[in-house]
Amino acid sequence: MPASRITLRRSLAAAAALPILAVALTACGYGSDSKKDDTKAAANVGGKKLSADTVKIGYFPNLTHATALVGVQEGLFQKELGGTKVKASTFNAGPSEIEALNAGSIDIGWIGPSPSINGYTKSKGQSLRIIGGSASGGVKLVVDPKKIKSLDDVKGKKIATPQLGNTQDVAFLNWIAGKGWKVDANSGKGDVSVVRTDNKVTPDAFKSGSIDGAWVPEPTASKLVAQGGKVLLDERDLWPDKKFVITNIIVSQKFLKEHPDVVEAVLRGSVNTNAWIKANPDKAKASANAALKTLSGKALPAEVIDPAWASIQTTDDPLASTLTSEADHAVKAGLLKKPDLAGIYDLTLLNKVLKAAGQPAVADAGLGVK
């Protein structure tokens, strides 16, 4: 089976699933892949209900999803939605969130660029739209300094990424190719051993010595540093202006068509949350940590959250040109056929919200809905 088919099958099994499968997935709620967080689900008493009773949003319990963490924790989304209730679910990986979106288990999600691209192409442009940006940065290559002292030393070592074909996996494979080294994208075998490891497991694997390093998002990267790891490379340094999309906002096309007022309210909540984060960085960091404690049962220590928070930049701009580059990287790695991304963005409502807030419009790199 070609590499692109293997990756897309894993990442987007539900994109072309039969309706009966969609019903089954909705009913099961994705088990351990999602955790319900209904602590902020109560609608504003006396608030005006929009065109939907409820909006179901999804995101990861990662600091790279700070907008969603803080926006839910502080009630900033609910404030904009009035009598329409927010129901939140968290996910461990992009593919399961895409499945949930396709099945109707969520309506709007915060997610990385690679699953967004895969979801859009697999469904032939029918499943989702990217409607806004959320975060840039927050990804690092952290290694055991006793085993790896330079970038060239990565050759021959075991380096973890979160999942086959996920955003960090694609970035690491692209970096490997840039070094002139060879790795089979699907097996992870070659001049570097790419070990796909859940972020929750990576710190233990690093501590035990079963991996020599990891190309991972925050806060996992800073957890490894706290265990004695060394940041060998910050992915920001590989991009123009040190900016690249790590998290964007997607919506089900069906939900966007049927409930544009709800989508606009969520985007207004996102823009307001990002503004609050920038105006109150310490309070926002504490809020995000409180949200993580609620979701995982444990807050991050200062030695982890402080450097992790500093490396992430929240943004309303989806940084569309960098998404195109990341798609090209997946193609070069053999994980994806050349995708047609025309129409993947619909920034109409976001730019409406930004204009009302007195902010400049953001661009879709020519990939917007015609």
N, C-alpha and C positions, 0 to 999 in steps of 0.2 A: 504494500500500500504506500503511495507517495507520502512524503513527510507532511505536506500541507494538509492532506486528508486526515492523517492521524491527529494532528494538532487541533484541527477544526472539529473533528469528531469529539474529542475530549472537551473542548472548550464550549461547544455550542450544540450539544446533542438535542437540546429542546427547541432550537430555533426553527427546525422544520418538523417538529414532532406532530403527531396526530392529535386532534382535539381531545381524545380520551386520555392521552398522556398528560396534556396540560391540566385537565381536571384532576387527575391523580396527584400531580405535583403540587397543585394548589392546596389540595386537601392535606397532604402530608407536611407542608410547611418547611420542607427541606431538612427536617431533623436537626442534627448537630451542626449543619451548615449555617443555621440562623438562630439567633436568640431574640425573643421578643423583648422590647423595652417599652412598656406601656406607661412608664412613670410620667411621661409628658404628653400622654395621649388625650387628656381631657380637653375638650373644646373650651374656648373662652365663653364664660357665662355671659349671655346677653350679646355675644358677638354675632355678626351676620353670617349665616351659612352661605357658602358659595355653591357652585353647581354640583358638587359631590359631598356626600355626608362625611367621607373619610378619604385621606390621601395616604397611601402606603409607601414609605420611603425605606431605602436600604443603603447601608454603608458598612465599612470595616471598622473594627475597634483598633484602628491605627492612627497615629498622629498625622499621617498624610491625608486623613479624612477629618482634619480639625474643624472645618466649617460645619460638617454635619454633627460632630460630637458636641461642639459648643452651641450650635444653633438649637439642637434639641434640648441640651442641658439647661440652657438659659431661657427656653421658651420663646426664642426669637422667631422661629417658624410659625409656632402656634399663634403668636401675636398677629401675624399678617393673615392667617387663615381664618381668624374669627371663630365662627361656629362650625367650621369644617375641622374634624379631628385629625391629628397627626398620629399615625401608627408606624413605629419604627422597627426594623429588623436589622441585625448585623450578620455579616457573612465573613467566612474565612478566606474566600478566593473569588476572583472575578467570574470564572465560568459558572459557579453556582448562583451568583447574583444575576447573570444574564439569563439563566434558566428560569429564575424566579420572575424576572421581568417578562419573559416570553409567556410564562404560564399565568400571568396576572396576579402573582403573589405580592409583587410590588409594582408601583406605578412610576416612581422616580428613584434613581440611584446615583450614588457617588461611586466612581469606579475608575480604574486605570485605562490608559489608551489602548493597550493590546486587546483586552476583551471587548472593548467598544468596537474596535475595527473588526475583530472576528465576528462579533454579533451582527454587525451591519452587513458584512459581505456574505456571511452564511445565509442570511435571510433575504439576500438579493435586494437589500435596501428597504426592507419592509418592517423590521422589528423595532427600531429605535432611532432617536435623534440625539445628538449632543447639543445641549441647550445652554451650557455655560461652563466656565472654568471653576476650579476650586483650589488647586495647590500646584506649586512647582518645587522641585528639589527634594531633599530628604531621602536620598539614596546614596549608599556608600559601599565601597569594597573594604571590608575589615578582615584582617588576617592575624594569624599567630606570628608575632615578630620573631620568635625563636626559629620558625621554619621558613618564613618568607621575609626577606629584608628589602627587596626591590620588586618592581613590577615584572621584571624578567623572571624572577623566582616563582611566579605564579605557574609557569609551565611545569607540568608534571604533578601538580598538587590537586587536592580535592576541595572544590569550592562549591558552596551551597547557593542555590537560588530558590525562591519560594515555590515555583511550580513550572512544569513544562509549558512554554509558550506564554507565560505571564510577562508583564511589562519589564520586570528586572531580569528575567531569563533572557528575553530578547536583547536587552541592552548589554548583558554580559557576553552573549554569543557574538554580538556585533563587535564588541571590544576585542574579543579573542581573535576574530577574523582580521581586525585591523593590525594585530600583532603578527599576522602571517601564520598563525597556528591553526591546526585542523581539529575539529571536533564534530562528531556526528550529532546533529541537533536533537534527534529523538532519543538516542540511547545515552547521550551525554559523555560518551567515551571518545578519547582522543588525546591530543597533546595536553589538555586539561581535563580532569574528571569533573563534570558538572553534575552535582548531586542535588536533585530536587527534594527539598525538605520544607515542611510546614514551618512558618515563622515561629510558631509556639514551641517547636522542637529544636530549632536551630541553636539556641543558647546551650542546651544540654549536649547536643552533638559537638559543639565547639569546645565545651569544657572537657568532654571525654576524649577529645583528640581524634574523633572519627571523621571530622572535616578540618581543613587547614585554614578555612576562611569562608566568607560569605558575601555575596552581592545582594544587599537587602535594604528594605525601607526602614524608616524610623517607626517605632523606637527600638526595633531589633538590633540595628547597627550600634546604637549606644549601649545596649545591654551587653553586646560582645566586647565593646571597649571597656566596660566596667569589670569584665572578667579577665582583662589583661590584653585584649586585642588592640590592634593598631589600625587607624584609618590609613589605608594605602592610597585610596583614590576617592574623591568626592565626585559623583557623576556630574554635578554642576559644571565642573571644569572642562567637560567634554562638549559643552553646548555654547553657541553664541549668546552673549550677554548673561551667561550662566543661568539661563532659564529654559525649562522644558516641562511639558505637562506630565504630572505624575497622577493627578486626580482630576476628572471632569465630571459633569453632571449629565446624565442621560435620562430620557423619558420614553415610555412606550408611545409609539405613534398614535395608537388608538386612544390613549388617555389624553394626549396632547390635542387631538382633534375634538374630543368630546368635552374636555374640561380645561380650556385655555386659561380661564380665570384662576383656577387652582394652581396651574403651573406657574402663572405669573406671580401669584402670591408666594409660592415656594422660592422662586428666584429673587423676589424682593427680600424675603427672609435671608437668603444666602448673601446677597449684597450687603444687607444691614449687618449680618453676622461678621462678614469679613471686615467691614468698617469698624465694628466694635472690637474685634481681635487686634486690629492695628492701633486703635486708640487706647486699648487696655491690655497690653501684652502679658503682664503678670497675672492679672485676673483671668484672662483667657486661658493661659497655661494651666492655672489652677482648676478652671472649669473643665478643660479637656481631661485633666487627670482625674477629676471627680467622676466624669463620665466613664472613663476607663475602669475606675474602681467599681462602679455600679455594674458594668458589663462583665468584668473578669474577676471581681472580688478582691482585687489588689491594686493599690495605686502605685505609680512608678516612683522610685526614689529620686531625689534631686540629681544624683550623679548620672542618671539616665535621662530624665525628662529635660533637664536644662540644656545640654548640648543638642538633643534631638529637636527640641522646639526651635532652637536658634537656626537650624539648618533648613527649616521649612518656610516657604513663603506662600501665604494664602493669596489668591488672585481671582478676580471675576473673569479675566481674559482666559479663554480656553487654549491660547497659544497654538493656534491651528497649524501653523507651519511646522511646528515640532511634531505634531501628530503624523503629518505626512512623512517626515523623516523616520519616525519610529515604524511606520508601515513598511518603508523601504528596507529598514533593518531586518524586519521579519521575513521579507521576501529573500533577501540575501542569505539569511540563515537557513533557508529552505523550509521554513515553517508556514509559509503563506504564499499562494499564488498572487501575482500582481493584482491588487484589489482596485475596484472602481469605487472610490469614496465620494463621488459626486452626490450631494444631497445629504451627507452625514450630519451636517450642521444645520440647525435652525436657531439663529441668534436673534430673531425678531423680538421676542418678548424680553430677552435680557437687555437688548439695546433700548427698548422702551423704558425699562426700569432704570437703566443707567442714565438715560436722558432726564428722567424725572428727578434723579438724584444729583443732576448737574455734572455728571461724569461723561467722558468721551465714549463713543461707541467702540466696540471691539470687532475684529475682522474674522472672516471664516476661511481665509486663504483660497477663495474661489470654490469652496466645497459646500456652499450653502444651498438650500432648497431654492429651486428656480420658480 
